[in-house]
Amino acid sequence: MTPARRTRRPARAAGAVAVAGALLALGACAAPPQPAGTRTPSQTPSPSTSATRTPSPDRAPAQLLLATQAERDTLAVVDPADRRGSAVVDEITVGTAPWGVAVDEDSRRAYVSTAEGVAVVDLDARERTDLFAYEHATSRRAFGEYRRGGLGLAVSPDGERVHVAVSTGDAAFLETLDADTGEVVSAVPVGLRPFDVLVSDDGDEVYTIDHDGFTVTVVDPERGRARPIEVAPFGREGGLASFEKPHYAVLDDDGDLLLPYQGRVLARVDPGTGEVTTTDLTADSHQHGVARAGDGTLVVAGNGPFGNAGSGPSIEVVGPDGTDVVLPTDRRHETVAVWHGPDGEAYGVLAGGYTQQEAWDGATVVPLDAALDGAGESYEITIPGRPQAVVPFEEEVR
């Protein structure tokens, strides 16, 4: 593909994403989302095509990924360095239609929001040890972005609380659970369909990214208080049919939330004052997931010309110095994680579980330094079951 160069911000280079491996079939062009009815998974969980690895005793822990398999009832353990067939090294049954996943490294647990409850996973044993019930539970089991149950999820810095956004269909709540007992400590109303949940560094505040509410809700779970902040840089015209809505966010070093919109602006939300400011982005593509590397580099998934965005799917990489690179791609992606490979380099990993049409069973892996230097280096890995959310974790050295 011809490299795409944008001029709104300083840019050293831009390049096309080079796709490695066999291409997966693409669906039809995405249309505005329609409610999805209850259905069964496209296939039942199957054993991974790659054997589980046992680390050698003299090496440092490797960083792997956890990926929720939204069309199944499983959580995948993924080695992004493995390009041989499936990158899945293990699958853990967690519950129907998993969405979000968060890791507490100290307790060696992962927590997964499913349609049924919050699954507790022992990362070393690689098995589910508990399933915490929602206070606003539903008996309906469904798949797809409109299904009821848990959406965004985060763990408090001290590991004592799990914060999960629960959708009932016509309302949503941030439920805070005791991480050991599963007891619901508080349940606070928030905006509709909270795709993402984040926690402040001190653990005192929780933020829900309310996709259909055009808001970020600041929650004090201990006091049961919530304060919505409207984040609608392009207005609210179109309502539920709008594409100019929030999806996912990251926290910066100052504790502000960063939310990409349409590859046109990056909204910065000060949760203390409620002030919303914007800076330019250049992808001009309907954006979903975003991740932030330790040096401040942002990686954003763009999904094409929807709403007021006019360009095709892309991966936008913004360096801490303002360098802004847009990598066109034939794929659409949902969420993004930063993974550190065996070479110590930082990579953006973009999951293919796009919530509308054209979801695919895999992820794109992009070396961040190379991208900022203008190289179109990337490769694809296979993750069956429509990978929805991806997060890194350290593999135990055995």
C-alpha positions in Angstrom: 0.0 0.0 0.0 1.1 3.6 -0.6 2.2 5.2 2.7 -0.3 7.7 4.1 1.1 11.0 5.3 -0.9 13.5 7.4 0.1 17.2 8.0 -1.9 18.3 11.0 0.8 17.4 13.4 4.6 17.0 13.0 5.3 13.6 11.4 8.5 11.9 10.4 7.0 9.3 8.3 4.0 7.1 7.6 3.8 3.6 6.1 1.5 0.9 5.1 1.0 -2.1 7.3 2.6 -5.2 5.9 0.4 -8.2 6.5 2.1 -11.5 7.2 0.6 -15.0 7.0 -2.6 -16.2 5.4 -5.4 -13.7 5.2 -8.6 -14.4 6.9 -11.9 -13.9 5.0 -13.3 -10.4 5.4 -17.0 -9.7 5.8 -19.2 -7.1 4.2 -18.6 -3.4 4.9 -19.7 -2.4 8.4 -23.1 -0.7 8.8 -24.4 1.2 11.8 -24.9 -1.4 14.6 -28.2 -3.2 15.0 -29.3 -5.1 18.1 -28.0 -8.6 18.1 -30.3 -11.4 19.2 -29.4 -14.3 21.3 -27.4 -16.9 19.5 -25.0 -19.7 20.1 -21.2 -19.4 19.6 -19.9 -19.9 16.1 -18.0 -22.9 17.3 -17.3 -24.7 20.6 -13.9 -24.2 22.3 -11.2 -26.4 20.9 -7.7 -27.2 22.0 -5.0 -24.8 21.0 -3.0 -25.7 18.0 0.2 -24.7 19.9 1.4 -26.6 22.8 1.7 -24.9 26.2 5.3 -23.9 26.8 7.3 -24.6 30.0 9.8 -21.8 30.6 13.4 -22.9 31.2 14.5 -22.3 34.8 17.3 -19.8 33.9 15.3 -17.3 32.0 13.4 -14.2 33.0 9.6 -14.1 32.9 8.1 -13.7 29.4 5.3 -11.4 28.7 2.2 -13.1 27.3 -1.3 -11.8 26.5 -4.8 -12.7 27.7 -7.5 -12.3 25.1 -11.2 -12.7 25.7 -12.8 -14.9 23.0 -16.1 -13.1 22.5 -17.8 -15.7 20.4 -17.0 -18.5 22.9 -16.9 -18.9 26.6 -13.1 -18.9 26.9 -10.1 -16.7 27.7 -7.0 -17.3 25.5 -3.4 -17.3 26.7 -1.5 -15.8 23.7 2.2 -15.7 22.8 2.4 -12.9 20.2 5.9 -14.1 19.3 4.5 -17.3 17.9 3.7 -16.9 14.2 3.2 -20.6 13.5 -0.5 -21.2 13.1 -2.4 -20.2 16.2 -0.7 -18.0 18.7 -2.9 -19.4 21.5 -1.0 -21.6 23.9 -3.9 -22.3 26.3 -7.7 -21.7 26.6 -9.5 -21.2 30.0 -13.3 -21.6 30.2 -14.6 -18.5 32.0 -18.3 -18.0 31.0 -20.5 -16.9 28.2 -19.4 -14.1 25.9 -16.4 -12.7 27.7 -15.7 -9.0 27.2 -13.2 -7.3 29.5 -10.2 -8.7 31.3 -7.9 -7.3 33.9 -4.8 -8.7 35.7 -3.6 -8.4 39.3 0.0 -9.5 39.1 0.5 -9.7 42.9 -2.3 -12.3 43.4 -1.6 -13.9 40.1 -5.2 -13.6 39.2 -7.2 -12.4 36.2 -10.7 -11.2 36.3 -13.0 -11.5 33.2 -16.4 -9.8 32.7 -18.8 -12.3 31.0 -22.5 -12.3 30.4 -22.9 -14.5 33.5 -20.6 -12.9 36.1 -17.0 -12.0 36.8 -14.7 -15.0 36.3 -11.7 -15.3 38.6 -8.8 -17.0 36.9 -5.7 -18.4 38.6 -3.0 -17.4 36.1 -0.5 -20.0 37.2 -2.9 -23.0 37.3 -4.7 -21.5 34.2 -8.1 -22.3 35.4 -11.2 -20.5 36.6 -11.5 -20.7 40.4 -14.7 -18.7 40.9 -17.6 -16.9 39.2 -18.8 -13.8 41.0 -22.5 -12.9 40.5 -23.6 -9.5 39.4 -26.1 -7.6 41.5 -27.8 -6.6 38.3 -27.7 -10.0 36.8 -29.7 -11.3 33.8 -30.8 -14.8 33.0 -30.5 -14.1 29.3 -27.3 -15.4 27.7 -26.3 -13.8 24.4 -23.3 -12.9 22.3 -22.4 -9.7 20.5 -21.9 -6.1 21.5 -25.5 -5.6 22.7 -25.6 -8.6 25.0 -26.3 -8.0 28.6 -23.9 -8.5 31.4 -20.4 -7.3 32.2 -18.5 -4.9 29.8 -15.5 -2.8 30.9 -13.6 -4.1 33.9 -10.6 -3.0 36.1 -8.8 -4.0 39.3 -7.9 -1.5 42.0 -4.1 -0.9 42.4 -4.1 -2.7 45.7 -5.9 -5.7 44.2 -8.7 -5.6 46.8 -11.5 -4.4 44.5 -12.8 -5.4 41.1 -14.8 -2.7 39.3 -17.1 -4.0 36.5 -19.6 -2.1 34.3 -22.8 -4.1 34.0 -25.4 -3.5 31.3 -29.0 -4.6 31.8 -30.0 -3.4 28.3 -31.7 -0.2 29.3 -29.4 0.8 32.1 -25.9 0.4 33.3 -24.1 0.2 36.7 -20.6 0.2 38.0 -20.5 -2.7 40.4 -17.6 -2.8 42.9 -16.8 -6.3 44.2 -14.5 -7.6 46.9 -11.8 -9.3 45.0 -11.6 -12.3 47.5 -15.3 -12.9 48.4 -17.1 -11.5 45.3 -19.4 -9.5 47.6 -20.9 -6.5 45.8 -19.7 -3.5 47.8 -21.5 -0.8 45.8 -23.5 -0.5 42.6 -23.7 3.0 41.1 -25.7 4.0 38.0 -23.5 5.2 35.1 -24.0 6.0 31.4 -25.3 3.5 28.8 -23.1 0.7 27.5 -19.8 1.4 29.4 -17.2 -0.2 27.0 -14.3 0.6 29.3 -13.4 1.0 33.0 -10.3 2.7 34.4 -9.1 3.3 37.9 -7.1 6.3 39.3 -3.6 5.6 40.5 -4.6 6.0 44.1 -7.6 3.8 43.6 -10.1 6.4 45.0 -11.9 7.0 41.7 -13.2 4.8 38.9 -14.0 6.0 35.4 -16.5 4.4 33.0 -16.4 5.2 29.3 -20.1 5.4 28.4 -20.4 4.6 24.7 -24.1 5.4 24.3 -24.1 8.2 26.9 -21.5 10.4 25.3 -20.0 10.6 28.8 -17.2 9.6 31.1 -18.6 8.9 34.6 -16.4 9.6 37.6 -17.4 7.2 40.4 -16.4 7.3 44.1 -17.3 3.6 44.9 -16.8 3.9 48.6 -19.4 6.7 48.9 -21.6 5.5 46.1 -21.4 8.7 44.2 -21.2 9.4 40.5 -20.5 12.5 38.4 -20.9 12.4 34.6 -18.8 14.5 32.3 -20.0 15.0 28.7 -17.3 14.2 26.2 -18.8 15.0 22.8 -16.3 17.0 20.7 -18.5 16.6 17.6 -21.8 17.0 19.4 -24.5 14.4 20.1 -26.4 14.6 16.8 -27.7 11.2 15.7 -28.0 10.0 19.3 -27.6 6.2 19.5 -26.9 6.0 15.7 -24.0 8.4 16.0 -20.4 7.3 15.3 -18.9 10.2 17.2 -19.2 8.5 20.6 -16.5 7.5 23.1 -15.2 3.9 23.1 -12.1 3.4 25.1 -9.5 5.5 27.0 -6.1 5.5 28.7 -4.8 7.5 31.7 -1.8 9.7 31.2 0.9 10.5 33.8 -1.2 13.5 35.1 -4.2 11.3 35.8 -6.2 12.8 32.8 -8.1 10.5 30.5 -7.3 10.4 26.8 -10.0 9.4 24.3 -9.5 9.3 20.5 -12.4 10.4 18.3 -12.7 9.6 14.6 -9.0 9.9 14.0 -9.6 13.7 14.1 -9.1 14.7 17.8 -7.8 13.3 21.0 -9.9 14.4 23.9 -8.2 15.0 27.2 -10.6 14.9 30.2 -9.5 16.3 33.6 -11.7 14.1 36.0 -11.2 16.6 38.8 -12.5 19.7 37.1 -14.5 18.1 34.2 -12.6 20.2 31.7 -12.4 18.7 28.2 -9.7 19.9 25.8 -8.7 18.4 22.4 -5.6 18.1 20.2 -5.5 17.0 16.6 -5.2 13.4 15.3 -4.6 12.7 11.7 -6.0 9.2 10.8 -9.5 10.5 9.9 -10.9 7.0 10.7 -13.6 5.9 13.1 -11.5 4.9 16.1 -12.1 2.3 18.9 -9.3 0.9 21.0 -6.3 2.9 22.4 -3.2 1.9 24.4 -0.4 3.8 25.9 3.2 2.6 26.2 5.4 3.5 29.2 7.1 6.3 27.3 3.8 7.9 26.4 3.4 6.5 22.9 -0.2 6.0 21.9 -1.5 3.3 19.6 -5.1 3.7 18.2 -7.2 1.4 16.2 -9.1 3.0 13.2 -12.0 1.2 11.5 -12.8 3.2 8.4 -15.1 5.9 7.0 -18.0 6.1 9.5 -19.7 9.2 10.6 -17.6 12.3 10.0 -14.4 10.2 9.4 -13.5 9.8 5.7 -10.5 7.5 5.5 -10.1 3.7 5.6 -9.0 1.4 8.4 -5.7 2.2 10.0 -3.4 2.1 13.0 -2.3 5.5 14.3 0.9 5.7 16.4 1.6 9.0 18.2 5.0 9.4 19.8 5.7 11.3 23.0 7.3 14.1 20.9 4.2 14.5 18.8 5.3 12.4 15.8 2.1 11.1 14.3 2.2 8.1 11.9 -0.8 6.5 10.2 -0.4 2.9 9.0 -3.2 2.0 6.6 -4.5 -1.6 7.0 -7.1 -3.9 5.4 -8.2 -5.0 8.8 -10.5 -3.6 11.5 -9.7 -3.9 15.2 -11.4 -3.4 18.5 -9.0 -3.0 21.4 -5.2 -2.4 21.8 -2.6 -3.5 24.2 1.2 -2.8 24.5 3.2 -6.0 24.7 7.0 -6.3 25.3 8.5 -9.0 23.2 11.5 -11.3 23.8 13.7 -8.6 22.3 12.6 -6.1 24.9 10.9 -3.9 22.3 7.4 -2.5 22.7 4.7 -3.6 20.3 1.2 -2.6 19.8 -1.2 -5.5 19.6 -4.6 -4.8 18.0 -7.3 -7.4 18.5 -9.5 -8.3 15.6 -12.8 -8.7 17.5 -14.4 -5.6 16.0 -17.8 -5.2 17.5 -19.5 -4.6 14.2 -19.1 -6.5 10.9 -15.7 -7.6 9.7 -14.4 -9.0 13.0 -11.7 -11.6 12.4 -9.9 -14.3 14.4 -6.6 -12.7 15.0 -4.5 -9.7 16.0 -2.0 -7.3 14.3 1.3 -6.8 16.0 3.2 -3.6 15.3 6.7 -2.7 16.5 6.3 0.9 17.9 9.8 2.2 17.4 9.8 1.0 13.8 6.4 2.5 13.1 7.5 5.9 14.4 10.6 5.6 12.2 8.4 5.1 9.2 8.8 1.4 8.7 5.6 -0.5 7.7 6.6 -3.6 9.7 3.9 -5.7 11.2 2.6 -9.2 11.3 -0.7 -11.0 12.1 -1.3 -13.8 14.7 -4.2 -16.1 14.8 -6.6 -16.1 17.8 -9.8 -18.0 17.3 -13.2 -16.9 18.7 -13.2 -13.2 17.9 -10.6 -11.7 20.3 -12.3 -8.8 22.0 -10.0 -7.4 24.7 -6.2 -8.0 25.1 -4.0 -7.3 28.1 -0.4 -8.3 28.9 0.8 -10.4 31.9 4.0 -11.9 33.1 4.3 -15.7 32.7 5.5 -17.4 35.8 9.0 -18.8 35.7 8.9 -22.5 36.6 
